[in-house]
């Protein structure tokens, strides 16, 4: 190998810069890449996300029964109810969590080389918590729009789109409504990021000791990340969804929601919707990271060609 070639440290994209100066790969990637990757994947997996939300907030039972009910009531297009809420959420919360994660890693592990797992977990949890707080209004509008048509007509919000929904929420409920469910959502966001991003990166680092970097590695690391993230976020996710979907003076206390749900449904209510959540998060996770890998490779190629805009 020529001595003039430099090898960049592995980051979440996992590329080994063998054909360009190290400085090209030390430059920070555009902060919006994570948001774009999440948005593209959500367009594919939205029906599963919709089903998960309806199972969590309604009396519907079973993933396939819920999907069939949606199609019977609203047609195939009904599987994309609330899509604008999902897209708005991805370009705020998801963009933020990826951007903050990369910034945190540079703070806790400034030197080149693989980052220790505990530092990845720390970076992921902090990034998720901050992004969860910032993105709470957009998470709220997404949950309401997804669950709306599974409820009786009298209890529906009937938002036309996410922007109109935010305006209606402000006018009808006041600015405090934007922070409904903040505690479980922030906790869930911290757990999600702590489970998804670090586990993907750590698993990938380990796999690269035995395999060539490529789609197989990305898929295997994504499966591990998706399974871990689904399991640890299930309890706060369902509590968050139920609080955000309440009307008027209904309780917004996490403790009260837990007590009421335990009495009515037993402790397994915390994992209600786990299967559709996993079925939704698993392909989502694979699509997110494979898309992100390709976006970053595209940025590397653009920089190698002399591009300076990104």
N, C-alpha and C positions, 0 to 999 in steps of 0.2 A: 504494500500500500504506500502510495506516495506520501512523503513527510509533509508536503504542502497541504494535504487534506486534513481537516479538523473534524473531530466528532463532538457533536453537541450533546449536552446532558439530556436524558430522557425527561420529558414533562408529560402532561396528561395526553398529549397527542402521540407521544411515543416515537416520533420520527428520529432517525439517526441521520444527521446532516453530513453525508459523506461526499457531497459534490459542491459544497459552497462554503465560504468562510464562516467561521463560528459566529461572527457578529450578526449575520443575518438571522440566526436562530435564537440569539439571545434577546432580540427585540420582542417586545410584548405583542401578543396577537391582539387583533381588534376585540374590544370588550363585548361587542355585540354578537360574536360568533356563537356563543352558547345559546343566546335567545333565538337566533335563526335556526339552529339545529333543533331546538325544542319545538319551535313553531312548526317546522316541516313535519316532524314526527307526530305532533298532535293532530295534524290534518288527517293522518292515516288512522290513528288509534282513537279518535274522538268518540265513536260509537261505544267502545268499551268503557271509556271514562264516564260517559253519560249513564251507562248501565250501572256502573259502580255507585255513582251519586244517587241514583233512584233506589237502589237496593238499600243504601245506608239511611235514606230519609223517608222511605215509604214502607208500606206493608207488603210490597212485592217480594216474592220468594223465588230464588233461583235465577241464575244469569240468563239462561236461554228463554225461560218464561218471561222475564222482563223485556228481553229484546223482541220477542214475539208480540208482547202487548204493545210495545212502542210502534212496531210496524203496523199492527192492526188498527191502532188509534190514529196514527199520523202518517202512515206510509213510510217508504224507505227514507225520504227526506227527514222524517222525524228523528232518525238516528244522528242527525247533525244539529238538533236543537241546541241552542246556546253556544254555537261555534265561535261567534264573535267574542263572547266572554272568555273562552279558552284561549283564543289568539291574543287578546289583550293581556291576559294573565301571563302567558309565556314570554311576551316581549317586555314584561316588567319584572315579575318575580324570578323567572328562570334566567333571564339575562343577568339580573343582579347576582344570583347565587353563583353562577359560573365566574363572573368577573371578580367578585369579592374573594372567591376561593383561590383564584390564581394570585391575587394581590396578597392574600394572607400567607400563601406558601412562600412567596418571596420574602416575607417578613420573618417567618419562623425558620426557614431553611434557605438562606441567601447563597449558599455555596452550591456549585454544580454537583450533580449526582443524584441517585435515588433518594427520595425523601422518606425518613422513618415513618412507620405506620401511625404512631401516636401523634406526630405532627400533621399528618394528613387528616386524621380524625378531628384534631383541634381546629384545623383550617376549615374543614367541612362543616362542623357544627356551628362555628361562629358565622360563617358565610350564610348558612341556611337560616339561622336565627335573625340576622339583620335583614336578609331578603324577605323573610316571612313577614316581618313588621312592615316593611315598605310596601309589600305587595298585598297586604290584607284586604284593602277595598276591592282589588281585582279578583282575588280568590273568592271573596264574598259574592260578587256579581256572577262569577262563573258557576258557583254552586247553586245559586238561586235559578239561574237560567236553565241549567241542566235538569234540575229536579222539578221544574214548574209543571210540566204537562202530566206528571205522574200524580198530581194532587187534584182534589175536587176543584171545580171551577171557582167556587167562592173563595178559595184560599190561594189562588194563583196570583203571581205578580204581573204576568203578561207584559214583560219588558220587550220592546221591539228589537233592541240591540244593546250591546254593553254600554255604550255612551249614554243612550237614553235611560238605561237602567240606573246608571250612577247618578244622573240628574234627578230621576224620580226618587231615588233613595235619599238624596240630599234634601229635596223639597218635602217629601212626606215624613221622613224620620229624623232629619237633622244630621249634622256632621258626625255626631257620636255613633251613628249607625255604621259608619265605615269601619269602625274598630270592633264590631261585634265578632266574638269568637277569636279575638286576638291572641289570647293565652294559648288555647289548644292549637291554633294555627301556627303560631311562632314555635311552639314546642315540636309540632309535627314537622315543620320546615327544617328545624335544626336536626331532627332525627333523620329525615329524608336525605339531607345533604351529607350528614355524617355517615349514613349507610351506603349511599349510592356512589358519590364521587371518589372518596378514599378507597372503597372496596374495589372499584373498577381499576383505579390506578395501581393499587398494591397488587391485585391479582395479575394485572398486565405485566408489571415489573417481574413478578415471579415466573410467569409463563415465558417471558423473553429469555430466561436462562436456559430454556429447553426447546423453544420453537422460534421460527423466523417471524418477524413482525408482519402482520397481514390480517385479512378478514377473520380467519379462524381464531386468532388470539383475541381480536376485538369482540367477537361473538361470545367466546367462553368467559371473558372478563365481564361482559355485559350481563350474562346470565347470573353470575355470582352477585353482581351489584344489584340487579333487579330483585332477586329473591331476598337478599338481606334487607334491602330498603322496604320492600312490601311488608315484611314481617314486623319490623320494629316500628313502622309508622301506622300500622293498622288501628290500634286503640285511639291515639290522638286524632287520626284522620276521621273516624266515624263520629267522635265527640264533636270535633270541629264542624263537620257537615251538619249535624243535628242542631247545633247552636245557631249556625249561620242561616239555617232554613226556617227558624222560628219566626212567628208573627207577633207584633205588638208587645204586650206585656209578658209574653211567655218567657220562662226562665232562660237566662244566658249564662248561668253559673255552671261551670264544668262539673263541680261536685254534685249539684242537683241533677244534672243530666245523667251522670253516672249512676246515682242512686235510683232514679226513676227507671232507667234502662235495666239495671240489675234486677229490680223487683219484677218488671214485666217480662224480661227475656232471659235472665240468667247471665253468668259471666261471659259466655261465648258471644254475647252481643258485640264485644270488642273486636271480634274477628269476622263479623258479618260483612259479606262482600269481599272476603279475602281472595277468593278464586277469580272473580272478574277484575279485582284490583291487580292481582299478579298477572293475569292474562293481558291486562291493559299496560301495566308497567313494564313487563318483560319485553314485548316488542318495542315499546316506547324507548326503553333503555338502550336496546340494540340499535334502533334507528338513530337515537340521539348521538351516541358515541361514534357510530360508523359515519354518520353525516358530519360530525365535528372533526373526525380524523381527515375526511376528504376536504373539508373546508380549510383546515390548517395546511394540508398538503398543497392546496391551491394557492394559499398565501405564500408558502415557501417557494413554489414555482414562480409566482409573480415577482417575488423579491430577487430570486436568482436571475430573472430576466432584466433586472434593473429597475423594477417598479418601486416607487417611493410613497405612493398614496396611502398604502396600508402596510 
